[in-house]
Amino acid sequence: MCNDVSLTTDQPTRRALLAEAVAALEARDFSGADAVCDRLLAADSADVEALLLRGLALAGSGSPRLTVVVLPAELAAGLGCFWVARERITAVKNAEGWFAGLRQAVAADTSWRTEPLRFPVAWLMPPVAVLVATAVIGAARYPDLPSRLAVGFAASGAPDRWVRKSAWGAFSKVAGQLWVTSLWTGLLLIIYRSRPDTDASEGADSTRRYRRFLATYSRALLVLVTLVNVSLMLAALRDWQAYRLSGIGAALPVLPAAAGLLVLVAVAVRTGQAGSRLPGPADRRSPVVNRDDDRFWKGGLIYINRDDPAIMVGNRFGVGWTPNLGNPKGCLLYGGILVAIIALAVVRAVIGT
């Protein structure tokens, strides 16, 4: 292995080092691949192939650098592109007068209060059942667990991080199940009581589509919660030494959650936000359009409207909902979620030491 960084500017040497990095990745020597990428990037910090290989090395090793450096940079780049596009679209909208000659209005459907959509309680039973089953299995295995518990595993399936035996150390995955189930149940209950996204140009037809969207999407969310709980149960069983897999089999706990995410994405693509892609009446021109509420969307992503009593509103970008930070209850909800996440991370870090 060559130690002269300056040689990486020579193309044959660069190709040789790239091949060395690829070979290290194939051998699952992630630290070795990362070291080779360091040498390539020391010569050219914009070497795209070296950056891609480093990303693969960090992902494969589970290095915290992937979370601390790569993911925030990727998120910042994505948000930057979004804001640039938003500014350009806003400029075109103002220049062309998209709302000229149209009457802006806000539509409301009173049937949402008189005939509310029922929360799918039956779909909440599977994630609760998985949570209870995991807790029962953990309680049965806890007395026989060793004094140190393996809670981190290398790609080979061998444990590489340990914690002292304690209720939190043993049942942290159960706590995760309880957190995920409670969070999404609470959010969905709030959403079911929140006003629907009604298109002023379509009125009742828009509300009917929203009902179908909410019924379908909420069930897909609860399927995701169920499968996330299954993933956490599999991870807990591994921690409790019920099984041990190596190689590609070590990814088993991730598969149910990944499948649930794919189901949710498929439903979101099929329905569109608020059911915009669901079949409805033939398109018809209307002189009435939704009120231009750009001023309430800060940066195009954060909704702040003190005159809107809603706690949750439909996302403007993507599919789903976001808190109304102009409503004190929305701020409390958002802050409570953040505090809970930080608290769990702190407890995990303290117990892990």
N, C-alpha and C positions, 0 to 999 in steps of 0.2 A: 504494500500500500504506500503510495507516494505521500510524503509529508510537505512538499513544497507547494504552498497555496498558489503561488504565482503561475505554476504550470497549468492551472485550470483554465487559463485564458487560451491555451493551445487546444484546438478542436479535437485532435485525436485523444489527448489526455482527458478532456472534458467528457468525450463519449465513453472512455474507459471508466471514468468515475460514475457516470450515470448507470452504466452496466453493473458496476459494483454495488450501487445503491439498490438497483432492481434485484440483484441476486440476494442481497441482504434481506430485502422484503420477502422474497420467496422462501428464504430460510427462517422467516419470522424473527430475524435479528433486527428489531426495530431501532434499538439504540445505535447499532452499527450503521444502519441506513441513515439515521438522523445525523450521525457524525460525518458521513460522506457528504450529505447535503450541506452541512455547515461549511465545508471546504469549498464546495461549488458556489455557495452564496457569498462567501468571503471575497471571491473574485468578481462575482456579478450578482448583486442583490436582487436584480430583476430577472434572474434566470427562471423562466416559467416552469420548465420541466423539473428543476430542482425544488421549486416551491411546491409543485404537485406531489412529488415524491416525499417531501417532508410532511405534507398534510397526511398522506397515507401512513407514514411512520408514526406520527403522533396519534392518529386514530387507532392504529393497531395496538399501540402500547398502552392506550388509555391514559396518556400523559395529561396532567392538568394544564399544560401549555396549550392544548387544543381548545380548552374552555376559556382560558385566561387571555389568549392572544388571537388565535385564529377565528373563533366564532364571533367575538365582538367586532373584529375587523370586517368580517363578512356581513354582519348585521348593519354596521355603519355604512358600508358601501351600498347595501340594498336600500336603506333609508335615504341615502343621498340621491340615488337614482330616482326614487319615488318622489322626493321633494322637487327635484329639477323638472320632472315630467309634470308634476302638479302645477308648478309656477307657469310653465309654458301653456298648459291647457287653460288655466285661469286667464292668462293674457289673451288667448284666442277667444274665449267666451265673452270677455268684456269688449273686445274689438268688434266682434261680429254680432253682438246683441242677441244672444241666444234666447232671452226671455222677452224680446220686443214683440208687442202685440198679443201677448199671452197673459191670462189672468192667473196670478199665483194664489194658491189656497192651501189650507191644511184640512185634511179629511179625517173624520173620526167615525168609528163604527160602534154604536151603543150595544149591539148584540154581543160584543165581547164581554160585557158585564152581565147581561141577562142570560146568555147561553155560553158560559165560559168553556174552553177546551179542557177536558179532564186530563190530569196528570197521569202518565202511564205507570201506575204503581206496580203492576205485574212485571214490568221490565226492570224494576228496581230490585226484585227478589233475587235474581242470579248473582249480582255483585255482592249483596249482603250474605247470601249463602256461602260464597267462596270465602269471604272475610271470616265468617263464623267457623267454617271448616278449618281454615288456616290457624285460627286462634286455638281451636280444640286440639289439633295435631301438635301445635307448639307446646301447649300446656302438658300434653302427655309425654313429650320428648324432653322437656326442660330438665327434670331431675337427673337424667342420664347424660346430659351434655358435659363436655370437658370444661375445665376452668378457663380456657382460652378458646374463643370462637373465631373461626375463619370467616371474614366478611368481605374479603377481596380476593379475586382469582385471576391468575395470569391466563394468557391465551391457551396455554397447555392444559388448563384446568386445575393446576396446582395452586393452593392458597398462597397469597403473598401479602395479606394484611390481616391482622388479628386484633381482637379486643377482649377485654376481660369479660368473663361471664357475668351478665346482669340481666335484669328484666328488659331494659331498653336494648341492650346488645342482642338479646335473643328475639325480642318481639318488635324490632324496629320496622321490619317489613309489614307486620300487622298494623303498626301505627301508620305506615304509608298507605295501606289499603283503607284504613279508616279515614285518613285525610282526603284521599282521592274521592271516595264514595260520598263523604259529607259535603265536600266542596261542590261537586257537580250536582248533587241533589239539591243543595241550597240554592245554587245559581239557577237551576231549572225551575224551582218553585217561584223564584222572583221573576223569571222570564215569563212564566205562565200567567203571572198577575200583571205584567207590564203591557202597555198598549201595543197593538200590532202595527207593523209598518204598512200603512195604507196609502196606495197611490191615488192622489186626488183626481187623476184623469180616468180611473177605473172604478173607484168606490168599492161596492160590495164584491165585485169580481176579484179585486185585489185582496180583500180580507179572506175570501174563500181559499185563494191560493196560499195565503200566509198560514191559514189553519193546517192545510195539508203539509206545508213546509215544516212547521213547528212539530207536528205529530211525527213526521218521518225523521227529521233531524234529531229530535230529542231521543228517539228510540236508538238511533245510530250512536249517539253520545253515550247512552247507557250500555250499549254493546261494547263500546270502547272501554268504559269503566270496568265492565265485567272482565274483559280480556287483560286489562292492566292488572286487575286483582289476581288473575290467574298467573301472570308473569311474576308478580310479587310473591305468590304462593310457591312457585317453582324456585325462585331465588331463596326463599326462606327454607324450603326443604333441603336445598344444597347447603345452606349455612348450618342446618341441623344435622348434616351428614347422612341424610336419607339416601342420597345418590351422589355420584361424582362422574362427570363427563369430561372428556378432553377433546382437543382439536375443534373441529367445526361443531361438534355436539355441545360444546360449552356455551354456544349461543342460544340454547334451548329456551332459557327464561325470557329472552327478548322477543321470540317469535309470536306469542299470542298478542302482545301489545302492538307489534308491528302490523299484524293482521287486522286488529281493531282500528288502527289509524288508517289503513287502506280502505276499510269499509266506510269510515267517516268521510274520507276524501271523495270516494266514489259517490256517496249520497250528496255531498256538497256540490260536486260538479253536475250531477243530474238535476238537482232542484234549483240551484242558483240562490243568491241571497234573497230571503223573504219569498221564495218560490217563483222568482222571476222567469225561470226556465220551464216551469210546469205548464201543461196545456191550459189554455184559457180562451176567452172569446177572441174572435178575429180582431186584428189591430184596427183601431179606429181613431181618427183625428179628434182631438178635444181642445177647445180653447182654454181649458183649465189645466194647470200643471202644478206640481209640488212647489211649495215655497222654496226659494233659493236660501238655503241655510248655511252657506259657506262660512259666514262669520262665526258660527258656533263650533266649527271643526278646526281646532288649532293644529296647524301642520297637516291637516287632512286626516288625522288619525284620532285625536283626542277631542271628545265632545264635552263642551262646557256651555250649558244653557240654564241659567238660574230661574227662568220662567217656565221651564219644562218640569213637571212633577215626576217624570219617569226616573226610576233608578237605573234601569238598563235600557239601551236603545240598540237598534240594529246597526252593525258595522257599516260604514260607508265603503270600506275597502275590504274585500274578501267576503267570507260567510261567517255569520255568528253575531255576537252582541258585545257591547262595551259599556262600562259604567258612565253615567252622566255625572261628571265631576262638578257640575254646577249645582247639584243636589247634595246636601250634607250627607244623606244616607248613601249616595253613590260614592262619596269620598270615604265614608266610614267602611263601606264594603271593600273598596280598592285597598285602603290602608290595612284593613284586617287581614286580607290575603297576603300582602307583602310582609306584615309582621309575623304571620304564621310561618311563611316560608323561611324568613330569616331565623326565627326561633328554632325551627327544625334543623336548619343548617348548623346553628351554634351548638345545639344539644348533640348533634351527630359528631361535630368536631371535638367537643369536650369528652364525650364517651369514648370516641375513637383513640384518644390519647391515653 
